[in-house]
Amino acid sequence: MTSMATKLSDVERIKAQSRHLRGTLVESLKDPLTGAFAEDDTQLSKFHGIYQQDDRDVRNERKRQRLEPAYSFMIRVRVPGGVCTTDQWLSMDEIARTRANGTIRLTTRQAFQLHGVIKGKLKTAIQGINQALMDTLAACGDVNRNVMCSPMPPLSEVHREVQAHAESLSEHLTPATRAYHEIWLDGKKLQNPEPDVEPIYGDTYLPRKFKSAFVVPPQNDVDVYAQDLGFIAIVEQGVVRGFNVTVGGGMGMSNGETATYPRLADVMGFCTTEQVNAVAEAVVTIQRDFGDRTNRKHARLKYTIDDRGLDWLRSEVERRLGWQLEKPRPFAFVGNGDVYGWQRSTDGLWHYTLFVQNGRILDAGDRRLMTGLRKIATAHKGDFRLTPNQNLIISNVSDDDREQITELLREFGIENSQQASPLRLHSMACVAFPTCGLAMAESERYLPSLIDRIDERLEVHGLRDEAMTIRMTGCPNGCARPYIAEIGLVGKGPGQYNLYLGAGFAGDRLNKLYRENIDEEEILAALDPLFARYARERNNGEHFGDFAVRIGAVAEVRAGKEFHLDTING
């Protein structure tokens, strides 16, 4: 009989031998002969918020010249709930310009990413991030990652309370290892120290990444059904009474492997505000104990639930808690995008939601986004909020300061009205080329021009002002959550994409494969007749995804196991 040790995935071996995430990272950092980490350390560095990458635009040329790949690193910075101070923004701006590639990227998990950091600048970059009272620990890796939270400017009191829960849960689920401080912040090693103890994660952490989020209806801006663990705020008479708990969401899958699929989370029950961290810990430790450690493609919580059942999970959660969850309470979502422009909150302050195409902060022509936001951060007395849709809210602006912020937006050419259609405002893309090692097709660099052409077709059919969600990824891993977009495009190869249709506008229904392995002209040819029918035949208030399902273009999909069943498109 094969031993369990030989069945475990190689990453499990690396974690087990890592001495709580230390590995040989110190030695890798000091090695002057390569711009890369040792192979095992590339896995461990993810727990520290770092991905090793190389520039794929020059990979073949460097190989031809017998040069090492152009290695650099992506650093991901945790920002629980997406709220950061203007000083923290300015610190990120400075680090991006002096230690990275000169841009900042806002992620779909309300975090910062810095790209193009060479190995020799990693440590000073991470030290600068920590000096700004942020960190990169657990931004990646087989742990709970950045905890998301609805920005919700109009509901200031509710947001403050739910944001506090997000920050509390983030702290509660942060790994306890001292390795991060020892390696990156020059924390002194204790003489004869007690061994690190991970009370929640154990010695080998989780079988796979774990994502959690808090959402405040009616906007499902965090895409709560795409999360391993979600908390839906139940607000009555302006007071948060507690949370409906969702479990088992996840977007990633692998091409051609029908045993992998995206899945929407299930609503498991209701808990009070005081019970949030205990419920979360119970779910995380169950996944720690029962998740698949032999096959990383089958290691997310969604598969644990589909293998064992939601009733089993609820019973195990309640056994660990020692009490029962209440029945879920009513709620409703209307959309999963951001509400743009100026909004006033209940405390009388103003908030401007700024569209940031695919989350990339940089100066491009007349749209001087990075310089403009630096100027705004210098003058702004409030804070910033990173949204789950890769946008930015300039938050807590007084009546007296609103005009100054508006003038700065105009001066640097970054007002929303100057560059974005409704389709573009509801778009997201992953990074893909040139840095992502998994990418099979372009995404961030390509989606804007594709939207130009789709907008032309919408204009022809009188649909230019219709809001539709469109998301693109360079591979099926699903980082931009494409499988809950009304129009989802997933890279299959250079210039080739799978086209998915029929998701719910509120992110509450999966889409379905409509056309496979098609290029730009074929994408437009597939969408154009559907747009024509939508313009003629839609019901009042009917969203495009709902229409695609109603006319039978694609089947309705709410369960992950149905995602690969034969489609009924025409």
Secondary structure, 3 states (H helix, E strand, C coil): CCCHHHHCCHHHHHHHCCCCCCCCHHHHHHCCCCCCCCHHHHHHHHHCCEEEEECCCCHHHHHHCCCCCCEEEEEEEECHHHEEEHHHHHHHHHHHHHHCCCCEEECCCCCEEEEEECHHHHHHHHHHHHHCCCECCCCCCCCECCCEECCCCCCHHHHHHHHHHHHHHHHHCCCCCCHHHHHHCCCCCCCCCCCCCCCCCCCCCCCCCECEEEECCCECCCCHHHCCEEEEEEEECCEEEEEEEEECCECCCCCCCCCCCCECCEEEEEECHHHHHHHHHHHHHHHHHHCCCCCHHHCCHHHHHHHHCHHHHHHHHHHHHCCCCECCCCCCCCECCCCCEEEECCCCCEEEEECCHHHEECEECCEEHHHHHHHHHHHCCCEEEECCCCCEEEEEECHHHHHHHHHHHHHCCCCHHHCCCHHHHCEEECCCCCCCCCCCCCCCCCHHHHHHHHHHHHHHCCCCCCCCCEEEECCCCCCCCHHHCCEEEEEEECCEEEEEECCCCCCCCECEEEEEEECHHHHHHHHHHHHHHHHHHCCCCCCHHHHHHHCCCCCCECCHHHCCCCCCCC
